[in-house]
Amino acid sequence: MFAFGFFTAVYLFITLIALLMTYDEHLQNREVSALSATFSFLACLFWPITLLLATMAMTTQRSTA
């Protein structure tokens, strides 16, 4: 039970940091559309999937080059 709580806390901490950084980036780039902002925040919430897809894209790009 401790492990589940620990990993949940780590997940939420990383998500919070990612959301804050994304929010700050959107404040700096005032020309962000609502759709782009929505997808950015969803990517932060589901960061393990985003990380997996980015890693797969980089691996595929390196193998084809």
Secondary structure, 3 states (H helix, E strand, C coil): CHHHHHHHHHHHHHHHHHHHHHHHHHHHCCCCCHHHHHHHHHHHHCHHHHHHHHHHHHHHHHHHC
